Amino acid sequence: MSDVDDLVGRHVVWIVRLLMISEGALGGFVRPEKIEEMDEELTRVIEDFDRAVNVEALRVAKETSKQALFSNRR
């Protein structure tokens, strides 16, 4: 797991905890099913973000290696 995953994961945990506290404070206006649904959606967003970061890292590495290859030919 990357540092980004750790950071985002900790934020998700806090968001879920905040929602659970809000549910208790508001007398049950927030349904547990809704919190679970939101948790699943946040998990998907994190996974999509992680894939996007990985794709971007591969693109940058490819571009950097091309530049290094052509600069060594001089």
C-alpha positions as CSV (number, residue, x, y, z in Angstrom):
1,M,0.0,0.0,0.0
2,S,1.4,3.4,-1.0
3,D,1.6,6.5,1.2
4,V,-1.3,8.0,-0.8
5,D,-3.4,4.9,0.0
6,D,-2.5,5.2,3.7
7,L,-3.4,8.9,3.8
8,V,-6.7,8.5,1.9
9,G,-7.6,5.4,3.9
10,R,-7.2,7.3,7.1
11,H,-9.4,10.1,5.8
12,V,-12.1,7.5,4.8
13,V,-12.0,6.0,8.3
14,W,-12.5,9.4,9.9
15,I,-15.3,10.3,7.5
16,V,-17.1,7.0,8.4
17,R,-16.6,7.7,12.1
18,L,-17.9,11.2,11.7
19,L,-21.0,9.9,9.9
20,M,-21.6,7.3,12.7
21,I,-21.2,10.0,15.4
22,S,-23.6,12.3,13.4
23,E,-26.1,9.4,13.2
24,G,-26.1,9.0,17.0
25,A,-26.3,12.8,17.6
26,L,-29.1,13.3,15.1
27,G,-31.2,10.5,16.4
28,G,-30.8,8.1,13.6
29,F,-31.4,10.4,10.6
30,V,-28.4,8.7,8.9
31,R,-29.2,5.1,8.2
32,P,-26.4,2.5,8.7
33,E,-27.1,1.1,5.2
34,K,-26.4,4.6,3.8
35,I,-23.1,4.8,5.7
36,E,-22.1,1.3,4.3
37,E,-23.1,2.5,0.8
38,M,-21.0,5.6,1.2
39,D,-18.1,3.6,2.5
40,E,-18.3,1.3,-0.6
41,E,-18.4,4.3,-2.9
42,L,-15.4,5.9,-1.1
43,T,-13.5,2.6,-1.5
44,R,-14.2,2.6,-5.3
45,V,-13.1,6.2,-5.5
46,I,-9.8,5.4,-3.7
47,E,-9.2,2.4,-6.0
48,D,-9.9,4.6,-9.1
49,F,-7.5,7.3,-7.8
50,D,-4.8,4.7,-7.1
51,R,-5.1,3.3,-10.6
52,A,-4.9,6.8,-12.1
53,V,-1.8,7.6,-10.1
54,N,-0.2,4.4,-11.2
55,V,-1.1,5.1,-14.9
56,E,0.4,8.7,-14.6
57,A,3.5,7.3,-12.9
58,L,4.0,4.9,-15.8
59,R,3.5,7.7,-18.3
60,V,6.1,9.9,-16.6
61,A,8.5,7.0,-16.4
62,K,8.1,6.2,-20.1
63,E,8.6,9.9,-21.1
64,T,11.6,10.2,-18.8
65,S,13.2,7.1,-20.2
66,K,12.7,8.3,-23.8
67,Q,14.3,11.6,-22.9
68,A,17.3,9.8,-21.3
69,L,17.7,7.6,-24.3
70,F,17.7,10.4,-26.8
71,S,20.0,12.6,-24.6
72,N,22.6,9.8,-24.5
73,R,22.8,9.6,-28.3
74,R,24.4,13.0,-28.7
